[in-house]
Amino acid sequence: MLAAWNQRYEPVADNLALSALVAALPVIVLLGLLGLLRVRAHYAALAGLATALLVALLVYGMPVPMATAALINWALFGLFPIGWIVLTAMFVYDLTVATGTFEVVKDSIAGMASDRRIQVLLIAFSFGAFLEGSAGFGTPVAISAAMLIGLGFRPLPAAGLSLIGNTAPVAFGAIGTPVLTLAGVTNLPVDTLSAMVGRQLPFFAVIVPFWLVWALAGRKATLEVWPAALTAGVSFGLVQFLVSNLVGPELVDILASLASIGSLLFLVRFWQPRSIWRFEHERDDAPPTATQRPEGPGAAIHRGSDVLVHTRQERQRAWVPWVMLGVSVLLWGLPQVKGFLNDIYSASVSVPFLDMKVVRVPPVVAKPSPTAAVYAWTPLSATGTALLFTAIATMLYLRVRPAEVGRILLGTLNRVKTSLLTIAAMLGIAYTSRFAGLDASMGLAFASTGALFAFFSPLLGWLGVALTGSDTSSNALFGNLQQITAQQAGLSPVLTTAANSSGGVMAKMIDAQSIVVAGVATGQHGNEGEILRYGFWHAVALGCLMGVLVFLQSNLLSWMIPA
């Protein structure tokens, strides 16, 4: 029987700085190959995974059976539920494209807002936030990026803007899962943590819509649509603050995103920008004139001299699959529904050679703690199953022939097959690093900054999301470390643990898992490095801004910390 193994956090010459540098090698290899050398994502992921294994075995001394079990367990997690979401989300999208209904959806969106800047606010920010709140785990990026592609966005902006937009809602995503996880690992009151996160992220909910449009169109074009950006951000941020502080974390994103969508659609019924912004490649066509510009939902859509008019019945029919998608992911995300489906069938498998065998030790935790490693097989309650249900309902509703369904499904499988391998390898890197203790070495390096830890605490969460691709996983990873370090540094544990989640969301646009999902959705397999470069400096800048806010909340704005 394999004995328990205690993690070591300073294995290189008993020096934390050197150990943290060596621990960062898998990430350096992965991002370096992707972003600098432009290596294809699956090759970069496999190289990063090989590096993580070598460091875990040769430097940290992790037993071979444990390292192998960690790799296999989390590679399986990459395929299910993450890969399952990607596959089924793309299948739903491909069905609507193949049946022609997405063209009607595209034209009706253009009827509400023909300006590309408002479209990106509506889809990448507001609708993406609804999907994040309902499902999370890659769903918003996959669906939003695919919709932007369908609307006529080029692949790189569609992917990059969907990733940037998927920031402010992430800490309350999947019915509040990240905050609930943070409360579970720290034993801090969930309502208190929810309130603290709700006093950090609303500032960025206001900033991100402007940031999105600036990244798309530049400063001058952003100023032209400031009413739309302000409406989308303030409506979301205000509801996010109120619900997180007065109700709790579960429904924050769903209610805030519905408020943002409703407010933005209400605004564009009565206000439109003075000029319609389009991409350079679209400007060869004659721009819409004042008489051509759509005046509201259902208006004619003009492209040069062409006019496309859809009947009300056609528009309703085209939107039904997307309404079903929203309803299904919302229902599947409710704890009561998840519990009911898991009661019907679910299974938990203790991972051999790993479950309760890896022991985390101080100062990462207060006392030595064995780490659980259980693979949860929940095929009925998985978000991907909700998307599969949507796909089946769409086939029946649109009366797609079985032969056509088979052709579409084979096309979807062919499109995502290599990306599923990549996602599995990415998760293998993340959790091999976690169980070997590489992540803890890097976290302790941040924690050693003393009085400046208030600034670095959200960047520790940022690092956790960059490593694992999940704010929930980052909170499970570093929540205890944030709490212990805050107590040692004389800071509020509520502030720093909440900052782990709030800061982590800013790395969602560059974590490898999200980049691969965005690449699949926009048909950019092999160009993941371009997507990484598109979002990298945005992620760094937003993470540092969160660091500044948390630093101010630790002293000048300490009245913002809930009791």
VOKOL-752871 format. One record per residue: y, x, z of N, C-alpha, C in turn. Coordinates in steps of 0.05 Angstrom, whole numbers, plus 5000, padded with zeros to 4 digits. Last residue first. Layout:
// residues N
YXZYXZYXZ ...
// end
This chain:
// residues 563
587146375161586146445187583146415187 588446655096587846425114586646525140 593947045076591047055084590446825103 599347015070597646865051594746875058 601747355104601747075112600046905093 601947845080599547785097599447495106 605348085043604547805039602147725056 605848605061608248445058607548145056 599748715069602048785086604348585083 595848515035594948655060597248725078 598448324992597448135010596448255036 599348814965601648674977600748464997 594048914950595449104968597848974981 593148484916591648494941592948694961 596748614874597048364889595648384916 594549104857597349104868597748844885 589548934838589749124860592449124873 591248614796589948484819589948674843 593049034764594948834773593748684797 588149284753590149424769592249234780 585648894721584448974746586449114764 589148874678588948644695587648714722 588249404657590949314666590849074684 582749384645583849584664586549494675 582548974607580948954632582049144653 585749184566586548934579585148904606 582849624552585349664566586449414578 578149354528578049544550580649564566 577749004485578448894511578849094534 576949324440578849104439579749024467 572649644454575249764452577449554452 568549244452569149394477571949514476 568549124398569248914418570049044444 566949614377569549504370570449294390 561749634398563749834407566549744400 559049234370559749184398561749384409 557149214319560049274323560949224351 551949064319552549334310555449414313 553248404306551248594316551748864303 556947984299557848264298555848454310 557047424300555747564279556447854276 559147174344560947224322559747384299 555047144381556446894374558146934349 553647684387551747494375553247254364 558247874412557447984386555547804372 558147604460560347554441559647654413 553547834481553647544477555747484456 555348364486553048304468553048004462 559448304523560048404497557848344477 556648124568558547944555559248034527 553648604579552248354574554148154559 557548994589555849014565554548754558 564148794606561348854614559548824590 569248674590568148924580565248974590 570848194611571348234582570148494572 569848214665568048054648568448104619 573448474696571648644681569748484664 576048084725577548224704575848414687 572647914764572847754740574347894718 573348264807571048294790571348144764 577648094836577948324819575648354799 575347644861577747614844578147854826 571047894890570547684870572947654851 573848254922571548344906570948144884 577447934948578448104927576148214910 574247724988575147544967576147704943 573748205018571348085006572047884984 579148295032577748485015575248365003 580547825064582147915041580448095022 576647815104576947585085578347675060 577648285132575148265116575248025096 583848585133582548335137579948325120 583649275158584449065140582948805145 582049735184584049555197585149345179 577950025163580650095155582849925167 573449785184573950065191576850145184 573849285161573949305190574549585198 573249435107575749305116575949325146 567949615106570149805101572749695111 565049135115564849365134567249555131 566548835070567048735097567048965117 564849145026567649065029568348985058 559349155037560949405037563849345040 557948615029557648735055559348995058 559148574972560448404993560348525021 556648854932558748984947560048824969 552448514912552248804913554148934933 554148004911551648064926551448364931 558448074877558947984905556448044922 555848214830557648404842558248334871 553047744819551547984826553348194840 557447414808555547344830554047594839 559647654764561147654789559447584813 555948064721556047814735557747834761 554748554698555448334680555848064694 553849014727551848804727552348584707 558249374718555549464720553449254715 562749044718562249224695559349324694 562148834769561748654746561248824721 563149294800560649144803560048964779 568349434785566149614779563449464780 570948994807571149044778568849224769 570049094861568848854849568848884818 573349544863570449574870568949334858 578149324852577049504832574049564838 579349054899578648894875577449074853 579949534932577849344937577249164913 584249864922581749924908579549714912 588349664954588749674925586049704911 585949715004586849454996587349444966 585150265008582850105001583649824993 589050595025589350494998587050314990 587250785074589350575074589750445046 581150995046582750955070584650725068 577651125006580451155000582351085024 572251035008573251265023576251305019 570850624975571350555002572550785018 569650904928572050734929572850674958 564951134946567151304937569751154936 561750694955562650854978564951044970 560750544901562250374919563350524943 557550974884560150924871561950754889 553250894918554651144918557451114906 551550384903552650414930554250684932 549450464852551850294855553150344882 544950764864547050884849549650734852 540550534889542850604905545050744891 536250324863536050604869538350694887 537749794856535549844875535250144881 542149874818542449744844540349814864 539850134774542050264789542350144817 536449724759535349984767537350144783 540349354747538749314771536949554778 542949544700544449444724542749444749 538849674664540649884674541949794701 536749164655535049374666536749594678 540948914631540248824658538449024671 540749194582543149204599542549124628 535649044562536149324570538549354588 536648504553534548584572534948864581 540648544514541248424540539248504561 537548774472539848924484540548814511 533948374460532948634470535148784484 537648004442536047944466534848194478 539448254396541248224418539848154444 535148204362535848464371537648454395 535247624356532847764366533548044377 539147294335539547384362537247574372 537947174282540647274288540747404316 532846964284533247224269535947344277 533946494311532246694323532646964310 537046234272538246294298536646524311 533246164231535646324226536946404252 529545834257528746104249531146284243 532845384263531845524287530945804280 533545224210535845304226535045464250 528245104195529745314181532145414197 527044684231525544934232527045164218 530744304213530944404240529544674243 528644204162531344324164531744444192 523843964176523844204161526444354163 525743494204524343704218524243974203 532543294188529743304181528343534196 537142994232536443244217533443244213 540342584254538042534237537442774219 544142634293544942694265542742654245 540942494337543342344331544242384302 536842874336536142584333538642424325 539743354341537943314318537443014314 542243254390543843284366542143244341 537943264426539543014423541243024397 536543804419534643584412536143324407 541244054439540344104411538443884402 541343874492543543804473542743834444 536744124510536843834510539043734491 538544644505536344564488536244254487 542444634545543344674517541144594498 539144574589541144374583542144394555 536445064584534944814580536844574575 540445424598539445424571537845174564 540845324653542945234636542045224606 534745114686536345324673538445204654 531344734706534144734716535844944703 526444854681527644584678530644594685 524845384693525345304665526745034661 525245814734526245544737526945434709 522846314768522246184742522945894745 525546864798525546574799525046464771 523047414829523647314803523347004804 525647784882524047544875524947444847 526748214926526548224897524548014888 530948394981529048204968529048244938 531248975019532448824997530348644983 531949105089530349095065531548905044 536949435122536249175112534449195088 539949755178537949775156536849495148 546449475189543949585199541949595176 550949385157551349445185548849565198 551049735094550449505110550749585140 553150225080553250005061552749745075 552550675112554750485118554950255098 546250385132549050425136549950675121 541650205077542250315104545250345107 536649825046539449905046540149995075 530249945024531849895048534649995044 525349654985527749824984529549745007 521649254996520749534998523149734998 522548724985522748815013521749105018 519448814924520548614943520248704971 516649234898519549234901520549054922 511249194888512249464893515349474898 512048574854510348774866511749044867 516448064870516048284851514348504865 514447414880515147664894514447904876 516646884844514547094844515747334859 517246194844518446444853516246654857 518045634802516345824815517946074822 518444924791519645194792517745374806 518944254778517444494773519244744775 521243864812519243784792517544034785 524944144841522744014855520443934836 528444294801526744504813524444384829 530743804792529243924771527344144782 533343724842531443524832529643654811 536844164843534744134864532543944855 540144054800538544294800536244264820 542443584819540743574795538943814794 545243774864543243554867541343544843 548744164842546644244860544444024863 550344134773550544014799548244084817 549144344723550344524743550544404771 547243924693545344134701546444324722 552143654685550043534701548143744711 554844034652555943954677553843834696 551444074608551744314625553044244652 551943524590549343634599549743884616 557443464577556243294598553643424609 558043844536559643864561558443704583 554243654499554043924510555543944536 556343154486553743164499553343444512 560943324461561243164485558543174501 558643574418560143734437560643584463 556043144390554443374401555943534421 560742804379558642724398557042954408 564242964340564843054367562542984387 562442714294562443004295562843114323 563242174305560542274300560442574304 568842154307567342094330564442204328 570042294253570942464275569342414300 567741864226566842134220567642324243 570841434246567941444251566841724246 575941554227575441564256572541574262 575341984169575641724182575141764212 579342534148576742434159577242164172 582142884095582442664114579742564122 585243434071582643334080583043124101 588743654017588943484040586143384046 591444233986589144063992589643904017 595544573978595844313966593544123972 594944894038596244914012596644644001 591744464073591344754067592444794039 592543984123593544094098592844384096 589743414149589843704152590543814124 592642804175591442954152591743254157 591242644244592942674221591542824199 588042634289587242464267589042484242 593342754334590442734329589842544306 599342954298597842864322594942834315 601943144254603643034275602042934300 601443724213600243494227601843404250 606243874164605143944190603943704203 608743734117605843754117604643784145 614043734126612943474121609843484121 614844274134615344094157614143824152 609044594104611844534106612244344129 604345114113604944834116607944784118 604645654065604545554093605245254093 600345794012602945694020602845574048 596246384025596646094017599446004025 596946854049597046854020597346574009 595946804102598746764093599146794063 591046924119591546644112594246604099 591147454133589547384110589747084102 594447424178595447554154593847464130 593946774211593247054207594347164180 599746374231597146414219596546714216 603845924264602946194262600146204251 608845504243605945514247604945804243 614945444280613445534256610545554263 616245184327618045154304616745254278 610644834358612345074354613945044328 611444154381609944344364611744594361 610643594423611943854418610144024400 607643144431610543114430612043374423 602443304431603143044418606143014414 602343764461602543794432602843524417 601943554515604343694505604543694475 596743334516599143164519601643294509 593743804511593643604489595943404491 595244054559595844184534595843984511 593243694598596143764597596943874570 587743694586589343454584592243504582 586444244596585944124570587743874566 587944274651589144454631588844334603 584643904676587543874678588944034657 579744124663580343864652583343814654 580244604693580044614664580644344651 580244404746582544554736582544564705 575244154750577643994752580144144741 571944614741571644374725574144204726 573544994779573945044751573744794734 572244714830574844834823575344854793 567744514852568844364830571544484820 566244894894564344784874565644664849 569445094936569245244911567745104888 573944594967571844794967571444914939 578744294982576144174978573844384982 583344594990583144335004580344215002 583045074962584045074989583544825004 581044944912579745154927580645164956 584744534896581844464901580544684917 589644824893589344584910586444534916 588645244856589645294883588945064901 587144954810585345154821586145214850 591744664800589344514808587344714821 595045104786595844914808593344764818 592445344742592845494767593445314791 592644934702590045044712590445174740 598144854697596444634704593744724715 599745384684600645264709598845024717 597045474633596645644657597445514683 598645064598595845124602595345274628 604345124603602944864610600044914615 605245644584605945574611604545314620 603445594531602145784549602745714578 607145194513604245144512602745334531 612245444519611545194533608545134534 611745924487611645944516611245674530 611546024433609745814444609645824475 615046434424615446184409613745954420 613246864453615646724463616046454448 609147034419608446914445610846754456 611747254376610247014372609446874398 613747714403615547514392614147244387 608947994419610947894438612647674427 602547814386604847984393606947844410 597847534376600047514357602547684363 593647644413593147524386595447584367 595947844458593847994446593247904417 599347404468600547664462598447844448 595647014481597246974457598547244449 593547244529591847174506593447164480 598047274562596647514554594947474529 599046734570601046894556599747154546 594146604598594846474572596946634556 594546964644592547004623593246854597 598446794682598947024665597147034641 596246354708598846324695599346554675 591746584730591446354712593946294697 593946954763592947054738592246824719 595346624805597446784793596546884765 590246414820592246244806594546394793 587446844848587046794819589046604806 589346814902589647054885589446984856 588146374929590946474933591346744918 582846284920584746094909587646164914 580746664953580546714924582546524910 581946395001583146654995583046714965 578845924998581745905000583146164993 573746144997574645984974577745964974 573546375048573446545024574446394999 573745895077575846095081575946285057 569145625061571745505056574045705059 565145975080565545935051568245815045 566046455130566146175123566746135093 561547015125564246915128564346625119 556747255114556847065136559646985143 555947565069557847665089557847495115 552447305035551847575042553647685064 554646775031551946825041551447105050 559646855009559546755036556746805048 557947024958559547204975559447115004 555546554939553946804944555346994962 560046224935557846154953556046394959 562846504896563946484923561846404943 559146454851560046724861561146704890 558445864845556246054853557246324864 561645434830562345594853560345804862 559145224783559445054807559845234832 559945674748557345564754557345414780 565746014777564045924756561345814766 569846214807568945944815566945834794 570846694781570046704809569046434820 572446544728569746644733568946644763 577446364709575646174722573046284733 580346834690581246684714579246494725 576746984644577347154668578046974692 576146884587574046824607574447014631 579947074553580346814564578446754587 577447554537579847564554580347294567 573147334507572647494531575047514549 575947084466574146924483573547074509 578347524443580047324456578347144474 573847814421575647934441577247724457 571647434384570047544406571947644428 575947334350574547114362572947204386 577547854332579247694350577847464364 572547964302573448124325575447974343 571947534262569947584283571047744307 577747114251576147344243574247414267 577746404253578546664265576646874254 576145904236577246084216578246354228 573245574267575945494261577345674242 568545864275568545624258571245524250 570546244311569546324284569546084265 571445894354573646034341572946134313 566145754365568045544356570445674343 564046244382562846114358564845904348 567046334428567246514406566246394380 565345894460568145924452568446104428 559745984466560745744453563645784443 559546504491557946444467559146204452 563046454534563546654514562046584488 560546044565563246014554563946204532 555146264577555546024561558446004549 554846704612554946754583555546514566 554746464664552546634654552446654624 557045774666557346054670555146214655 557145194675554745344670554945634676 562044974692559644804691557144974691 565945364690565545214715562945064716 565245524637564845714658564245564685 566845064610564045164607563345354629 572245054626570444834632567544914631 574045534604574045504633572245274642 573745404549572045614560571845604590 577945044547575244944543573245154553 582345414560581945164574579045064572 581445924529582245904557581345644570 579345834478578546074493579246054523 581645314463578745374462577945604481 587145294475585545064479582545134481 588945804460589445704487587445474493 587645804406586245994424586745924453 590945394387588045364385586645554404 595845614393595145394411592145344410 595546014354596146084382595345864401 594845754306592645914317593145984346 596745084296597645354302595445514316 594944574295594344744271595145034276 592644134336594144384338593444574316 590343664318591743664344593543914347 588343834270590143604270591643584296 584944234286587344314271589344084270 581043894307582544084325585144164311 579443654260580643494280582143654301 577244094233579543954222580943784242 572844214267574944414261577544274251 569943744263571043824289573344024285 568543784209570243554218571443614245 565444234210567844234193569744004202 561144074241563144264253565644274236 558143764208559843624228561843814241 554644014174557343964165559143834185 549644174190549943894183552743824173 550544714202548744644179549044354171 553944674247554944794222553244704198 550644434284553044294276554244414251 546544824287545944554279548444404269 549345264308548245284281547545004270 550445084360552645134342551545134313 545145044381546944804380549144844359 543745584376542245384361543945124359 547145844411547445894383545945694366 544945634459547745584452548245624422 539745844458540145554455543045484448 540746404462539146294440539845994436 543846454510544846544484543446414461 540246244548542846114543543946194516 536146614544535546344539538146184533 538547084564537847064536537346784527 538946914619541246984603540746954573 534646774655535846564639538046654619 530947134610531146874622532246894650 532447654594531347464574531447174584 534247874642535947874619535047684597 529647814673532047654680533947644657 526648224649525847944646528047754653 529648644668529548604639528648324633 528548594721531148514712531448514682 523048754723524048504735526648414723 522949264699521549034686522648764696 526149574735526749554707525549304694 523349504783526149424781526949384752 518449744771518549454777521349354775 520050274763518750124741518949824746 521850404814523650414791522650254768 517050334843519350174849521250164826 513550734821512850444819515250264824 516651214833516251124805515450824804 521551214885518751234876518451104849 527651574879526351314880523451334871 530952024882528252034893526951764896 535752114859535751944883532951924896 534252474818536452534836536252384862 529752274791529952564796532152634816 530051694790527551844797528052124806 535351564777534051434800531651594809 536151884731537751934755536451814780 532351654697532151934704533751994729 534151114694531551174705531351464713 539251184670539051064697536351124710 537651394620539351554639539051454667 535050954598533551204603535051384623 539350604595537050544612535450794619 542650864558543650824585541350764604 539150814514539951084523540951064552 538950264508536450404514537050684525 544350164496543150054520540650194528 544850434447546550524470545350414496 541350124416540750414420542350514445 543849634418541249654430540349944434 549049734395548749664423545949694434 550050334356549250054358548449984387 555550764370552750724367552050434370 560750954374560250724357557250694351 562751344406561151434384560151204366 565951014441567051264428565451344404 563250544458566150544452567150784436 557650664462558650414450561550454440 557351164486555951124461557050874446 560451054532561151264514559951224486 557550644557560250584546561150794527 552650944569552750684555555450634542 554451404596552851424571553051164555 557051174639558551354621557051374594 552950904664555150754653556750924633 549551344679548551134661550850964648 553251654712552351754686551251524668 554751524763556251394741555151464714 551851854795551051574794552451424771 554852324790552252314778551252024775 559352154819559652234791556952224777 557252054869558351834855558651904825 555852584883553752384880554752144864 560852824886558952914866556752704861 562852514930564252524904562352604881 559252614972559652344962560852354934 554353094982557253054975557552784961 549453324989550653175011553553125007 547853504939549153694957550453554981 546752884922547553134908549153304928 545852424951543552594945544352864933 548352014985549552274979547352474972 545251574994547751524980549251784974 538651324991540451554998542951524981 534450805018536250914998537851155009 527750845040530650835047532350955026 522150475026523750705018526650665024 515650295051518450235047519950495041 509450475016511250465040514050395032 504450114983506850284980508650245004 497650175000500050005000502550185000 
// end
